[in-house]
Amino acid sequence: MSLSVVLVGGLHADARGAAVARLLADVPGAVVLHHDLSTAAAGTVVRTVRDATGVLSVREAPLVDDCACCALREDLVPELRRLADDGTTRLAVVELWDSVEPKAMAEAVVAGGLTVTGVITAVDPALLLPYLADGDDLADVGLAAAATDRRTVADTFARQLEYAPVLAVVDSPEADDEDHELLAQLHPTARRVGVPVPGGRPGNRPGNRSGNRAGTPSSASESPPPTPPPGPLPDTPGSPLAAAALAGFDVEAATAAQHPACALLPAEADAHGVTTLVWHRRRPFHPERLYAALEGLTCAAARSRGRFWLADRPDTLLHWDAAGGALCVEPAGPWLASLPDAAWDLVPPVRRAAAALDWHPEHGDRCQHLVFTSPALDRDGLTGLLESCLLTDAEYAAGRDAWKRLPPAFDTLLEV
């Protein structure tokens, strides 16, 4: 029997637990592997293996280079290989610890010669907006995966959400149409599978772990009740979540779908109070005016991402990634139009195809392509602010040599 591996992640810990319990009930012979990184400060990571009947083994693994995620990778792949060699396990469910992102784990498992058949992020839709608005550092809420972890709750959750092709959406009585619409607009290509949660509503807020949407703190001794495992579905092959876990997963395609040059970004939408604005232009940004507008642009939407073009950096594709009121801007390689023809053979086909679809006779693939998604989005105000950051007609007519002499306002942000 060949071993299938499915990764189940997400910062919504109770939702994640409900999805894992569903898989255990739906797939006979499945086991769950979970590495608890909360003990990393003591120098160890605790790995638990269990099946539908209970815990099968518990093992402490030492940290690798003081990195909990490194220890996870070093311990996970050998254990999965042992299960594969044993031949009695049909599905290994890897339940990722809260802040672990699925991309690195999927790549590590595949590099280890194993087959990932699914990547699932579990979501409580009622907690979607609070998490996207949470700019706290993971370290401040006890969820950092390493001493050097500088990620925030919002950007980590956004990447967990957008990387997975399948979302396990738990039933949540507090979720309304706006919550579900926000989820649909943030990741329109995802397969959304409903997961019932017996015993009450899932979901925890970082920091207080209370599950209260307003973030009301709970007492330190309070802990959420365990979620009882759901009963088996009458027809396991037809179980939506089990089918999603076994459907197949392409690591290279998933990586390409997140790269800013060829990402599958959301399309224009407006429903149930949630709006997605797609802003696409063929004129470069003035670096000083864009830099001055960053705070307003970053705070204008719950989530924004895409690629952009600065006039003083005509050859560099820049990545825009914002959530929780914080913005990450970083170089993402060259625009293809800046490369010599001979270098195109070294570019992945998916990147060449994306550029060809967006090619301009003068500027090639250089463009502004930014997407903003949020409830109560001020489309007109946001559009006006973005337009004001572009080169004026006179600045544009001055040509590229003049553009390169514009003040390099982004040098500090890009750590040049």
N, C-alpha and C positions, 0 to 999 in steps of 0.2 A: 504494500500500500504506500503510495507516494504521499509525502507530507505537504499540506498546504499551510501557508502562514498568512494570517491576517493581523494587521496592526489596528488597534482601537485606541484612539487618543482623545485629548481635549481637556481643557481646564475645568469643564463642568463635571466634577468628579462623580456625583451621584448619577448623572445621566450616563456617564461612561460605564459605571458599574451596572446599570440597568441593561445597557447594550451587551456587555460581556455575559451577564446572566442569561440573556435571551439566546445568545449563541451557544452557550453550554447546554441549554435545554433543547435547542433545535438540532444540534449536530452530535449524533452519538459518537462517543470516543474522543470528543474534543477535550483539550486541556488548556489551561490559562497560565501564562507566565507573566509575573509582575515583579519589577524591580522597584523597591521603595528607596527613593533617594533622600528621604527626610533624615536618614541616619548618616549622611555623608560627613557631617561635621565631626562625627566620632571616628571617621576614617574607614567606614564600611558602607556597602550597599547590600540590602537584604533582598534576596531573590526567593519568591514563593511560586511553587507549581501546584496547581490544584485542578480537579475535575469536578463533575457535577456532584460527586459524593463528598467532597471535602479536600483538605490539604494533603498533598502527596509528599512534598518535601519543602524544607526551608534551609537556605544556605546563605552565609555571609560571604561576600566577595570584597576583597580589598580595593581601595581606590587606585586608579592608574593615573600617575602624574597629577594627583590631587584633583582629578576631574571625574565627577560622578557619571557623566554621560559616557566618558571613555571606559569606565569600569562596566557600565551597562553593555556597551558594544563587545567588550572583551569576554564577558560572561554569557551574553545572550546567544551568540552564534554557535559556540560549542554545545550549549544545551539543546539548541534546536537541531543540530547535527546528531546528537545522541538520540533524540526522539525520532528523527528520520531513519537512523540506522536500526532502531528497535522495531520499526515497521508496524506498530500497533496503533499509532495515533494518526487519525485522519486529518485533524485540523488543530494547529497550534495558534491560539489566540494570544497575541502579545498585547497586554494591557499596559500602555505607556503611562509612566508617572505624569502627574499634572502638567508640568511645564515642558516636558520632552516633546520636541517637534517630530512629526512622522517622517519628514523628508530624509534626514540623516539616518534614521533607523531603517527605513526601507532600502536605502542604498547600501547600508552595511550588511543587511540580510542577503540581498541579491549578490553582493560581492563575495559573500561566504558560500556561494553555490547553492542557495536555497531558493524556493519559489514563493514569492509574495503574490497571493491571489486576491488580496483586497486591502485597502486602506480606508478606515472609517473614522470620522470624527463625530463624537456624540455631543449633541446640543440640546440645551433647554432653551427654547425660543424666548421665554420670558426674561432670561438673563442675557440675551444677545446684546442689547444696547448697553446695559450697565458694564459689561466686560469690555466692549469696544470703546467705552468712554473712560475706562480706568487707566490712567497714566501712571499708576504706582509702579515702582520697580519691583520685579519679582523678589528681590532680596528683602524688600520691606514687608512683604506678606509671607515670607517663609517658603517661597517656591523657587528660589534660585537653584540651578542645577550645578553650579560651581561658584567658587569664591569670586571669580572674575566675571560672572554672569551679569551683564548690564541691560538685559532685555526688560521690557515693561509687560504688564498684564495684557494691555490692548494689542500691542504688535505681535506678541506671541500667540494670542488667541486668533488674531486675524490670519496668521500663516497656517495655524492648525486647521482652521476652517476652510481656507481656500486651496490647500494642497490636496485634500482628500476628495476623491471622486464620489464618495458616498457619505451622506450625513444621516446618522441615526438620530431622529428627532423625537424626543420623548414627549408623551402626553403631559401637558402642563396647563392646569386650569387657569393660571394667571396670564397665559399668553393670549394676545388678541390678534386681530387681523393685521395690525401694523407690525407686530413682531414677526409674524409668518411672512409678510410681504418683504420686510427688511432682509430676512434670511434668503428669500427667493432672489432678490435683486443683488445681494452680495455674491452669491454663487449660483448663477442661473443654470449652469451646466451640470450641477451635482444631481445625483440620484438621491432623493429624500425618502427615507424609510421610517415609518412610524414605529415607535417602541412604547408599549404600555408600561406603566410603572405602578405595580401594586403597592398599596400602603401609603400612598400620598405623593406629593410633588417632589421632584428631584431638585438638584441645583444647589450650589454653594457659591457665595461671594468670596473672593479672595480676602484674606485677612481675618474675617470673622467666621467664615464657614457656616453662616447661619441659614443660608438659603432664602433670606429675606430680600425681596427685590429692592427695598429702600435702603438696604445695608444696615439694618438695626443690629447692633452687636449682641451676641449671645454670651452667656457666662462661660468662663474658661473650662468648666467641668462638663459643659453640655456637649453631647455628640449626637449626630444624626442616627436614627434607628436603622438597623440593617435592612436592606431591601430583600424581601423574600424572592427566591427564584421563581420565574414564571413557569407555568405548566407547559408541556411540550405541544407543539402545533400538530394538528392531525396529519399533515402531509409535509414532512421535513423538506423534501426537495423543493416544495413550493413555498417554503418560508421566505419572505422577502429579504430579511436580514441575512439568513444563511446563504441565499442565492447571491446576494451582493458580496458576501465574504469569499465566495468561491468563484466569482465571475472572471477573475483575471485582472492583472495590474501591470502597466508598462511604466517602469521607473523613468526611462528616458523621455517618454511623452509627458509624464507628470512634471519633470524638471523643465522641459521646454514650455509647458503651459504657465509656468511661473516666471520665466525670464522676461524682463520688460520689453525686449525687442520683439517677442512673438507671443506674449501672454494672451490668454483668452479672457480679455477684460469684459466686464458687464456692458450691456447695451442700454440705450435710452429706455427709461421706464418711469411711470408715474401712476401709483395706485395706493389706496388705503393710507394716504398721508406720507408715503415714502417716495422719494424721487432719486433717480440716477441721471446725472448730467454727464454726457460724453462731450468733451471739448477737444476739437481737432483743428489745428491751424498749420499753415505752411510758412510762417514767419518766425524768426527766432526771438527769444526773450531778451530784453535789455537786462543785464545782470544786476545792476543797482536797483532798478525798479522792482524786479522780481524779489530780490533779497528783502527789500523793505516791506513787501506784501506777504512774506511767508507766514507770519503769525495769523493774519486774517484768512489766508487760504487754508492753512492747516486746521483751523478751528471751525471752518465753514461746514464741515461734513463729518459724520461719524467715521467714515472710511474714505480715503482717496488713494489712488495709485496710478501708475502709468510711466511714460517716458517723456522726456522733454529736451529741448535744444537751447543752449545759451549761445548768444551771438559771439562771445569772445572765446568759445570752445567749439568751433564748428565741426571738429572731428570726433567729439566724445558724446556718446549716448548716455544720458543721465537718468537714473532711476528715481522715481518719486514714490514714497511709501509712507503713508500717514495714518495714524489711529491714536485715539486717546489724547488728542491735543499735541502729539509729538510727531515730528517729521524726520525721516531718514532720507538723505540725499546721497547717492554714491554713484561713481562711474560704473557703467555696465558694458565697457568695451567700446569699440569704434562703431560709428555709423558705417554701414556697408559701402555707402557712396564715397567714403574717404579711403577705401582700400584699393590697391592696384588690382587689375583683373586677375592676375595670377594667384592672388590670395583668396579669391572666391572659392576655389576648389577645397580650401581648408575649412570653409564655413559649413556647419550642418545644414542639410537640405531644408529642414523646417524653418531655419532662419532665413535662408534665401527665398523660400516661398512667401514668408510673411513680408519681406521687403518688397518682393515683386508686386504683391497685392496693394502696396501703399506707395508705389514709386512715383516720383515727380520728375518731369524732364529736366528741371534745373537743379533741384535740391536732393534728388534721389530719395532715400528713405528718411532723411532728416525731417522732423515734424514735431508738433506738440500733440500728444495724445494722453490726456488726463481724464480720469473718471472719478466722479464724486457721488457718493451714495449716503443718504441720510433722511430721517424724518424731518419735515419742516425745512427742507432745503430752500434757500433763497436763490433761485436760479438766476434771476436778473442781476442781483447784486454780485453774485459769484462770477457770472459771465463778464460783467463790467470790470471787475477787479482784474480778472485774467487778461482781458483785452488791453487794459491800461499798462500792462507789463511788457507788451510786445514792442518791437521797434516801431517808431513812427514812420510815416512815409518818407520823410527826409532822411532819417537814420538808415532806413532800409536801402534807399537809393545811393547812399554813400559807398556801399559795397563792402565786401568781406575784409579787405585790408583795414578799413576804418573800424569794422566791428571788432577786430582782434585787439584794437587799441582802447576799447572801452574798459573802464575800471573793473578789475577782477574781483568782484564782490564776494564770490563764492570760494575763494582760495582757502579761507580759514575753515569753512564748513566742510570742504572736501579734503582738508588736511594736506594741502599742497606745500 
